Amino acid sequence: MLTEKRMKYFTTIKILPAFIGAWLGCVVVDFLWQAVFHMSWYRTNESFRLPSDLFLRIPFGYTSFAVYCFVLTWLIFRLYNNDNSITKGMKFGAIAGTVYGGLFVGVTYSVFSIPQITLILWPLLSAIESTIAGGIAAWVLIAERPWSHVAKVFGISLMFFIIGVAVQNF
């Protein structure tokens, strides 16, 4: 039987790399969606015109993703610890992302004037990001060598980031 101290250590060494992998996946999907594929929509939509200090605000969004991905990873670990799979992580992530995205857009719509298409796109993006984050978290959690999986996620994320920057500048 594991002592409380050993269980805490075991939990930390499993959750930390899974959380980092999930966060990397979430950030790269958000970057591709917002900065590459959706940027022209932001530029043409007057109510969503980007502020000149946007670059200074981006860390707040990615810090929020980190908190979300940590909680998602922890929940996947706690709920599916002995019976975890990538499919279960993706399903849990999809449900969590859909609920979060729907609630977020509902609150935003109640306060701000936003285009109706946003009511569909933002929850969809939340569901996609969370599905990917949940799948990556579960994949890393079940790995014998979790940091090697994080390295793979980092490499793939870096590749998509470079492609995104290239597409964005053409």
Secondary structure, DSSP 4 states (H G I P E B T S, - for coil): ---HHHHHHHHHHHHHHHHHHHHHHHHHHHHIIIIIISHHHHHH-GGGPPPTTHHHHHHHHHHHHHHHHHHHHHHHHHHHGGG--HHHHHHHHHHHHHHHHHHHHHHHHHHS---TTHHHHHHHHHHHHHHHHHHHHHHHHT-SSHHHHHHHHHHHHHHHHHHHHHHHT-
